[in-house]
């Protein structure tokens, strides 16, 4: 298991400026409601942690990415590393809105299980290579900007993950039952799949 303390970048990372990161984080907090739950502002003020198991690399991480009213650089970096393009060993700064979307989805699903990560960041080269084998890979995929993840959640039916992600109305949600994953992103709100 990789912890925030053990994670060090092996190659230079693409970075988002601190100002842009803070602005994106503030934007992510505005207007969040989780349907069916009365969420007090304290929901967003408490420490936020995410857990992932990368199905391709076998790596796992549990990292607190928000604490004391700010993003925790070490926690975010640990998540960035596990969500990297493992084909080329490249990583980018994950959009903080995606982290918060996944945090809210985890809450909505009422689980302590880590997310099974099928795909996080994809470099343009990897995205182009995947497009050669699948029509489902978008030319300008949000995976290339650290704004998307393909996931499933152990112990939760895929249809429930899909419904919960859709109910959040925080971006795109793709449903891929044959491939056994749900795509979530923080682009415009839209839905597709079976």
For each residue, the residues with C-beta under 8 A, 3 or more apart:
1: 59 60 61 62
2: 6 7 59 60 61 78 81 82
3: 6 7 61 62 63 78
4: 7 61 63 64 72 74 75 77 78
5: 74
6: 2 3
7: 2 3 4 61 74 77 78 81 82
8:
9: 12 13 77 81 91
10: 89
11: 89 90 91
12: 9
13: 9 77 80 91 92 93
14: 90 91 92 93
15: 93
16: 20 21 24 92 93
17: 20 21
18: 21 22
19: 22 23
20: 16 17 23 24
21: 16 17 18 24 25 71 93 96
22: 18 19 25 26 71
23: 19 20 26 27
24: 16 20 21 27 28 95 96 97
25: 21 22 28 29 71 96 97 100
26: 22 23 29 30
27: 23 24 30 97
28: 24 25 32 96 97 99 100 101 186
29: 25 26 32 44 100
30: 26 27
31:
32: 28 29 39 44 100 104 170
33: 39
34: 37 39 104 107 108 167 168
35: 167 168
36: 167
37: 34 107 108
38:
39: 32 33 34 43 44
40: 43
41: 44 45
42: 45 46
43: 39 40 46 107
44: 29 32 39 41 48 100
45: 41 42 69
46: 42 43
47: 64 66 67
48: 44 64 65 66 67 99 100 103
49: 62 63 64 65 75
50: 62 63 65 79 99 102 103 106 115
51: 60 61 62 63 113 114 115
52: 60 61 79 82 83 114 115 116 117
53: 59 60 114 115 116 117
54: 57 58 59 60 82 83 86 117 120
55: 58 116 117 118
56: 86 118
57: 54 82 86
58: 54 55
59: 1 2 53 54 82
60: 1 2 51 52 53 54 82 114
61: 1 2 3 4 7 51 52 78 79 81 82
62: 1 3 49 50 51 114
63: 3 4 49 50 51 72 74 75 76 78 79
64: 4 47 48 49 67 72 75
65: 48 49 50 71 72 75 76 79 99
66: 47 48 70 71 72 75 99
67: 47 48 64 70 72 75
68:
69: 45
70: 66 67
71: 21 22 25 65 66 75 76 96
72: 4 63 64 65 66 67 75 76
73: 76 77
74: 4 5 7 63 77 78
75: 4 49 63 64 65 66 67 71 72 78 79
76: 63 65 71 72 73 79 80 93 94 96 99
77: 4 7 9 13 73 74 80 81
78: 2 3 4 7 61 63 74 75 81 82
79: 50 52 61 63 65 75 76 82 83 94 99
80: 13 76 77 83 84 91 92 93 94 121 146
81: 2 7 9 61 77 78 84 91
82: 2 7 52 54 57 59 60 61 78 79 117 120
83: 52 54 79 80 91 94 117 120 121 146 149
84: 80 81 89 90 91 92 120 121
85: 88 89 90 91 120 121 122 123 126
86: 54 56 57 89
87: 123 126 129
88: 85 123 125 126
89: 10 11 84 85 86
90: 11 14 84 85 121 123
91: 9 11 13 14 80 81 83 84 85 121
92: 13 14 16 80 84 121 145 146
93: 13 14 15 16 21 76 80 146
94: 76 79 80 83 98 99 120 121 146
95: 24 98 99 145 146 147 186
96: 21 24 25 28 71 76 99 100
97: 24 25 27 28 100 101 147 170 171 186
98: 94 95 101 102 146 147 148 149 184 185 186
99: 28 48 50 65 66 76 79 94 95 96 102 103
100: 25 28 29 32 44 48 96 97 103 104
101: 28 97 98 104 105 165 168 170 171 184 186
102: 50 98 99 105 106 115 149 151 184
103: 48 50 99 100 106 107
104: 32 34 100 101 107 108 168 170
105: 101 102 108 109 161 164 165 168 184
106: 50 102 103 109 111 115 153
107: 34 37 43 103 104 110
108: 34 37 104 105 164 167 168
109: 105 106 153 156 160 161 164
110: 107
111: 106 153 155 156
112:
113: 51 153 154 155 156
114: 51 52 53 60 62 154
115: 50 51 52 53 102 106 149 151 152 153
116: 52 53 55 151 152 153 154 181
117: 52 53 54 55 82 83 120 149 150 151
118: 55 56 150 151 152 179 181
119: 122 143 148 149 150
120: 54 82 83 84 85 94 117 143 146 148 149 150
121: 80 83 84 85 90 91 92 94 143 144 146
122: 85 119 126 127 130 141 143 144
123: 85 87 88 90 126 127 144
124: 127 128 144
125: 88 128 129
126: 85 87 88 122 123 129 130
127: 122 123 124 130 131 137 141 143 144
128: 124 125 131 132
129: 87 125 126 132 133
130: 122 126 127 133 134 137
131: 127 128 134 137 139
132: 128 129
133: 129 130 137
134: 130 131 137
135:
136: 174 176
137: 127 130 131 133 134 141
138: 141 142
139: 131
140: 144
141: 122 127 137 138 144 148
142: 138 145 147 148 172 185 186 187
143: 119 120 121 122 127 147 148 149 150 185
144: 121 122 123 124 127 140 141
145: 92 95 142 148
146: 80 83 92 93 94 95 98 120 121
147: 95 97 98 142 143 171 185 186 187
148: 98 119 120 141 142 143 145 172 183 184 185 186 187
149: 83 98 102 115 117 119 120 143 183 184 185
150: 117 118 119 120 143 176 181 182 183
151: 102 115 116 117 118 161 181 182 184
152: 115 116 118 156 158 161 180 181 182
153: 106 109 111 113 115 116 156 161
154: 113 114 116
155: 111 113
156: 109 111 113 152 153 160 161
157: 160 161
158: 152 161 162 175 177 180 181 182
159: 162 163 175 177
160: 109 156 157 163 164
161: 105 109 151 152 153 156 157 158 164 165 182
162: 158 159 165 166 173 175 182 193
163: 159 160 166 167
164: 105 108 109 160 161 167 168
165: 101 105 161 162 168 173 182 184
166: 162 163 169 173 191
167: 34 35 36 108 163 164
168: 34 35 101 104 105 108 164 165
169: 166 189
170: 32 97 101 104 186 189
171: 97 101 147 184 185 186 187 188 189
172: 142 148 183 184 185 187 188 189 190 191 192
173: 162 165 166 182 183 184 185 190 191 192
174: 136 182 183 191 192 193
175: 158 159 162 182 183 191 192 193 194
176: 136 150 179 180 181 182 183 193 194
177: 158 159 180 193 194
178: 194
179: 118 176
180: 152 158 176 177
181: 116 118 150 151 152 158 176
182: 150 151 152 158 161 162 165 173 174 175 176
183: 148 149 150 172 173 174 175 176 193
184: 98 101 102 105 148 149 151 165 171 172 173
185: 98 142 143 147 148 149 171 172 173
186: 28 95 97 98 101 142 147 148 170 171
187: 142 147 148 171 172 190
188: 171 172
189: 169 170 171 172
190: 172 173 187
191: 166 172 173 174 175
192: 172 173 174 175
193: 162 174 175 176 177 183
194: 175 176 177 178
